[in-house]
Amino acid sequence: MGLRPVDLARAAGISAQQVRNYLADGVLPPAERSPAGYRVFDERHRQAVTTYRALGRGYGWEAAKAIMRTIHAGEPDPALARLDALHAAAHEQRLALRATAEALEAVAGHPPDTVPRTGLRVGEVAARLGVRPSALRVWESAGLLLPGRDTDGHRRFGPTDVRDARLVATLRQSRYPLPAIKPIMDEFRSSGGADALRAAITAREVELGRRARAMLAAAAALDGYLAVVSPAS
């Protein structure tokens, strides 16, 4: 007995229109039509919908779409290679987060940098941090740094400004996006401690743990689907 779009929709908790969109996008395998012209779905389509939804939750919707399209094109190996790359990227994020936690503890407990009374210029701070001067200007534009200015309008970084720049540099090395760093820096300045930074790291660890579980569930769903559409793989 064939399945209707509404049957697939109920199985996945989505709308019937989304099922039609999935078919058009290649997320589902092609569907035959009945003598009356209606599309006829089967258990393979139901499993494709639930697999795609699991992949989306675990790996992101664009990656999920690409994986399903590749499988339906008869190329499961590239799809599996993409999963390997996504798992490797997640592992790198974990390593980077661990390094960030260690670095932030070191930076937070680091004594203030020795800075001349007149402060340091952008190039001098950049040299200390191992970044380009343009990076410091971008961070300032994003509100992450608040250096003062001398009478000639040149930026001057005092000890606190250099400390902030060190923290931003550490977070950027761990792939924190600028918008995510802004509230961390604001809280760090207002609290005068590293509590906000520790909280941010903890929240990211929790999120990575949730994503790892979702990726595990998605991989299991994909394995089941491959057994149906590509049993020889």
Disulfide bonds with the S-S distance in Angstrom:
none
